[in-house]
Amino acid sequence: MDRLAHSTLYLCQIADELQRKNVNLQVLAQNINTGDATGRLLFNMLGAIAQFETEIRAERQMDGIQKAKERGVSFGRKKKLTREQSDQLRRRREQGELIKILMKDYNLSKASVYRYLG
């Protein structure tokens, strides 16, 4: 059921939409049927638990990232160009060099060239 919606709010919106269309949701694995009060209760409780687990997982991930940063771990891909190459790329662009030529000469995508220029 936690794959049905990315949040409890969205899960409730799905359930409301189904109810408006007079459709009962049956979750066979958990024996839940939203056609009765007990089924709706279980549906909402399991949705809330799934949301809780998602939030706990995100908090742990952020804690892990923060601890790694404190240890000096760097994130992301290493830059393709050295500082000198980056300066040279900027100078060439200031002199009117076309972006497509810079892309070819430095083996970069258009977005990467603009990132280096920025």
C-alpha atoms as an extended CHARMM CRD file, in Angstrom:
* protein
*
       118  EXT
         1         1  MET       CA              0.0000000000        0.0000000000        0.0000000000  PROA      1               0.0000000000
         2         2  ASP       CA              2.9290000000        2.3740000000        0.5630000000  PROA      2               0.0000000000
         3         3  ARG       CA              3.5360000000        2.2480000000       -3.2000000000  PROA      3               0.0000000000
         4         4  LEU       CA              0.0350000000        3.4990000000       -3.9730000000  PROA      4               0.0000000000
         5         5  ALA       CA              0.7490000000        7.0710000000       -2.8790000000  PROA      5               0.0000000000
         6         6  HSD       CA              3.7720000000        9.1630000000       -1.9300000000  PROA      6               0.0000000000
         7         7  SER       CA              2.0760000000       10.7440000000        1.0770000000  PROA      7               0.0000000000
         8         8  THR       CA             -0.8440000000       10.2310000000        3.4290000000  PROA      8               0.0000000000
         9         9  LEU       CA             -2.5580000000       13.2890000000        1.9640000000  PROA      9               0.0000000000
        10        10  TYR       CA             -2.3400000000       11.8780000000       -1.5560000000  PROA      10              0.0000000000
        11        11  LEU       CA             -3.5290000000        8.4760000000       -0.3120000000  PROA      11              0.0000000000
        12        12  CYS       CA             -6.5900000000       10.1170000000        1.2490000000  PROA      12              0.0000000000
        13        13  GLN       CA             -7.2390000000       12.0210000000       -1.9820000000  PROA      13              0.0000000000
        14        14  ILE       CA             -7.1700000000        8.7480000000       -3.9140000000  PROA      14              0.0000000000
        15        15  ALA       CA             -9.5380000000        7.1640000000       -1.3990000000  PROA      15              0.0000000000
        16        16  ASP       CA            -11.9210000000       10.1600000000       -1.6120000000  PROA      16              0.0000000000
        17        17  GLU       CA            -11.8950000000       10.0540000000       -5.4040000000  PROA      17              0.0000000000
        18        18  LEU       CA            -12.6830000000        6.3500000000       -5.3710000000  PROA      18              0.0000000000
        19        19  GLN       CA            -15.4640000000        6.8950000000       -2.8360000000  PROA      19              0.0000000000
        20        20  ARG       CA            -16.9980000000        9.6460000000       -5.0070000000  PROA      20              0.0000000000
        21        21  LYS       CA            -17.0740000000        7.1520000000       -7.8690000000  PROA      21              0.0000000000
        22        22  ASN       CA            -18.6440000000        4.5070000000       -5.5840000000  PROA      22              0.0000000000
        23        23  VAL       CA            -15.5680000000        2.2830000000       -5.8870000000  PROA      23              0.0000000000
        24        24  ASN       CA            -14.2820000000        0.2590000000       -2.9570000000  PROA      24              0.0000000000
        25        25  LEU       CA            -10.5640000000       -0.4270000000       -2.7890000000  PROA      25              0.0000000000
        26        26  GLN       CA             -9.5740000000       -3.9520000000       -1.8310000000  PROA      26              0.0000000000
        27        27  VAL       CA             -6.0140000000       -4.6350000000       -0.7330000000  PROA      27              0.0000000000
        28        28  LEU       CA             -5.7670000000       -8.4000000000       -0.9750000000  PROA      28              0.0000000000
        29        29  ALA       CA             -2.4090000000       -8.7850000000        0.7640000000  PROA      29              0.0000000000
        30        30  GLN       CA             -3.6560000000       -7.0540000000        3.9280000000  PROA      30              0.0000000000
        31        31  ASN       CA             -7.3200000000       -8.0880000000        3.6490000000  PROA      31              0.0000000000
        32        32  ILE       CA             -8.5210000000       -4.4730000000        3.5710000000  PROA      32              0.0000000000
        33        33  ASN       CA            -11.7560000000       -3.3780000000        1.9580000000  PROA      33              0.0000000000
        34        34  THR       CA            -12.6520000000        0.3230000000        2.0510000000  PROA      34              0.0000000000
        35        35  GLY       CA            -16.3170000000       -0.5840000000        1.6840000000  PROA      35              0.0000000000
        36        36  ASP       CA            -16.7450000000       -0.7490000000        5.4670000000  PROA      36              0.0000000000
        37        37  ALA       CA            -15.6330000000        1.3500000000        8.4430000000  PROA      37              0.0000000000
        38        38  THR       CA            -13.0290000000       -1.1460000000        9.6340000000  PROA      38              0.0000000000
        39        39  GLY       CA            -11.4350000000       -1.3230000000        6.2020000000  PROA      39              0.0000000000
        40        40  ARG       CA            -11.2850000000        2.4830000000        5.9310000000  PROA      40              0.0000000000
        41        41  LEU       CA             -9.7090000000        2.6810000000        9.3930000000  PROA      41              0.0000000000
        42        42  LEU       CA             -7.0370000000        0.1140000000        8.5110000000  PROA      42              0.0000000000
        43        43  PHE       CA             -6.4540000000        1.7910000000        5.1560000000  PROA      43              0.0000000000
        44        44  ASN       CA             -5.8240000000        5.1700000000        6.8110000000  PROA      44              0.0000000000
        45        45  MET       CA             -3.7200000000        3.6960000000        9.6240000000  PROA      45              0.0000000000
        46        46  LEU       CA             -1.4600000000        1.7950000000        7.2340000000  PROA      46              0.0000000000
        47        47  GLY       CA             -1.1740000000        4.9050000000        5.0810000000  PROA      47              0.0000000000
        48        48  ALA       CA             -0.1160000000        6.9460000000        8.1090000000  PROA      48              0.0000000000
        49        49  ILE       CA              2.4350000000        4.3010000000        9.1210000000  PROA      49              0.0000000000
        50        50  ALA       CA              3.8540000000        4.2460000000        5.5890000000  PROA      50              0.0000000000
        51        51  GLN       CA              4.1740000000        8.0410000000        5.6770000000  PROA      51              0.0000000000
        52        52  PHE       CA              5.9100000000        7.8320000000        9.0610000000  PROA      52              0.0000000000
        53        53  GLU       CA              8.3980000000        5.2670000000        7.7400000000  PROA      53              0.0000000000
        54        54  THR       CA              9.1340000000        7.4520000000        4.7150000000  PROA      54              0.0000000000
        55        55  GLU       CA              9.8010000000       10.4810000000        6.9110000000  PROA      55              0.0000000000
        56        56  ILE       CA             12.0260000000        8.4810000000        9.3010000000  PROA      56              0.0000000000
        57        57  ARG       CA             14.0160000000        7.1540000000        6.3290000000  PROA      57              0.0000000000
        58        58  ALA       CA             14.4880000000       10.6970000000        4.9920000000  PROA      58              0.0000000000
        59        59  GLU       CA             15.6120000000       11.9550000000        8.4190000000  PROA      59              0.0000000000
        60        60  ARG       CA             18.1670000000        9.1580000000        8.7210000000  PROA      60              0.0000000000
        61        61  GLN       CA             19.4410000000        9.8880000000        5.2390000000  PROA      61              0.0000000000
        62        62  MET       CA             19.8750000000       13.5820000000        6.0390000000  PROA      62              0.0000000000
        63        63  ASP       CA             21.6580000000       12.6770000000        9.2900000000  PROA      63              0.0000000000
        64        64  GLY       CA             24.0140000000       10.4200000000        7.3670000000  PROA      64              0.0000000000
        65        65  ILE       CA             24.7260000000       13.1270000000        4.7940000000  PROA      65              0.0000000000
        66        66  GLN       CA             25.3930000000       15.6810000000        7.5420000000  PROA      66              0.0000000000
        67        67  LYS       CA             27.7890000000       13.3410000000        9.3660000000  PROA      67              0.0000000000
        68        68  ALA       CA             29.6110000000       12.5850000000        6.1150000000  PROA      68              0.0000000000
        69        69  LYS       CA             29.9940000000       16.3140000000        5.4130000000  PROA      69              0.0000000000
        70        70  GLU       CA             31.4060000000       16.8180000000        8.9190000000  PROA      70              0.0000000000
        71        71  ARG       CA             33.9950000000       14.1140000000        8.1420000000  PROA      71              0.0000000000
        72        72  GLY       CA             34.9120000000       15.9970000000        4.9720000000  PROA      72              0.0000000000
        73        73  VAL       CA             33.3380000000       13.6710000000        2.4270000000  PROA      73              0.0000000000
        74        74  SER       CA             32.6890000000       15.4970000000       -0.8280000000  PROA      74              0.0000000000
        75        75  PHE       CA             29.5460000000       14.8380000000       -2.7990000000  PROA      75              0.0000000000
        76        76  GLY       CA             28.8860000000       14.9970000000       -6.4830000000  PROA      76              0.0000000000
        77        77  ARG       CA             30.9180000000       14.3660000000       -9.5450000000  PROA      77              0.0000000000
        78        78  LYS       CA             34.4560000000       15.6990000000       -9.8010000000  PROA      78              0.0000000000
        79        79  LYS       CA             34.9090000000       18.6480000000      -12.1120000000  PROA      79              0.0000000000
        80        80  LYS       CA             36.1010000000       17.7700000000      -15.5870000000  PROA      80              0.0000000000
        81        81  LEU       CA             38.1990000000       20.8930000000      -16.0320000000  PROA      81              0.0000000000
        82        82  THR       CA             41.0710000000       22.1410000000      -13.9090000000  PROA      82              0.0000000000
        83        83  ARG       CA             41.0620000000       25.7110000000      -12.6110000000  PROA      83              0.0000000000
        84        84  GLU       CA             43.3990000000       26.7270000000      -15.4540000000  PROA      84              0.0000000000
        85        85  GLN       CA             41.1970000000       25.1260000000      -18.1050000000  PROA      85              0.0000000000
        86        86  SER       CA             38.1380000000       26.7870000000      -16.6270000000  PROA      86              0.0000000000
        87        87  ASP       CA             39.8320000000       30.2070000000      -16.7070000000  PROA      87              0.0000000000
        88        88  GLN       CA             40.9540000000       29.5850000000      -20.2820000000  PROA      88              0.0000000000
        89        89  LEU       CA             37.4030000000       28.6100000000      -21.2840000000  PROA      89              0.0000000000
        90        90  ARG       CA             36.0770000000       31.8910000000      -19.8230000000  PROA      90              0.0000000000
        91        91  ARG       CA             38.7370000000       33.9580000000      -21.6130000000  PROA      91              0.0000000000
        92        92  ARG       CA             37.9890000000       32.2880000000      -24.9300000000  PROA      92              0.0000000000
        93        93  ARG       CA             34.2570000000       32.9630000000      -24.5160000000  PROA      93              0.0000000000
        94        94  GLU       CA             34.9400000000       36.6170000000      -23.6340000000  PROA      94              0.0000000000
        95        95  GLN       CA             36.9160000000       36.8300000000      -26.8790000000  PROA      95              0.0000000000
        96        96  GLY       CA             33.8300000000       35.6720000000      -28.7950000000  PROA      96              0.0000000000
        97        97  GLU       CA             34.4500000000       31.9410000000      -29.1710000000  PROA      97              0.0000000000
        98        98  LEU       CA             31.2600000000       30.0320000000      -30.0130000000  PROA      98              0.0000000000
        99        99  ILE       CA             29.7460000000       27.7450000000      -27.3900000000  PROA      99              0.0000000000
       100       100  LYS       CA             29.6930000000       24.7920000000      -29.7870000000  PROA      100             0.0000000000
       101       101  ILE       CA             33.4390000000       25.1370000000      -30.3770000000  PROA      101             0.0000000000
       102       102  LEU       CA             34.0950000000       25.2810000000      -26.6270000000  PROA      102             0.0000000000
       103       103  MET       CA             31.9010000000       22.2050000000      -26.2010000000  PROA      103             0.0000000000
       104       104  LYS       CA             33.9640000000       20.2910000000      -28.7550000000  PROA      104             0.0000000000
       105       105  ASP       CA             37.3760000000       21.4960000000      -27.5560000000  PROA      105             0.0000000000
       106       106  TYR       CA             36.7170000000       20.7230000000      -23.8830000000  PROA      106             0.0000000000
       107       107  ASN       CA             34.4710000000       17.6940000000      -24.4960000000  PROA      107             0.0000000000
       108       108  LEU       CA             31.6180000000       19.2420000000      -22.4810000000  PROA      108             0.0000000000
       109       109  SER       CA             27.8700000000       19.4780000000      -22.9070000000  PROA      109             0.0000000000
       110       110  LYS       CA             26.2790000000       22.8580000000      -23.5300000000  PROA      110             0.0000000000
       111       111  ALA       CA             24.9540000000       22.9340000000      -19.9670000000  PROA      111             0.0000000000
       112       112  SER       CA             28.4330000000       22.2060000000      -18.5610000000  PROA      112             0.0000000000
       113       113  VAL       CA             29.9930000000       25.0060000000      -20.6170000000  PROA      113             0.0000000000
       114       114  TYR       CA             27.4080000000       27.4640000000      -19.2740000000  PROA      114             0.0000000000
       115       115  ARG       CA             28.0010000000       26.1800000000      -15.7210000000  PROA      115             0.0000000000
       116       116  TYR       CA             31.7140000000       26.8890000000      -16.0740000000  PROA      116             0.0000000000
       117       117  LEU       CA             30.9530000000       30.3150000000      -17.5060000000  PROA      117             0.0000000000
       118       118  GLY       CA             28.5310000000       31.1540000000      -14.6710000000  PROA      118             0.0000000000
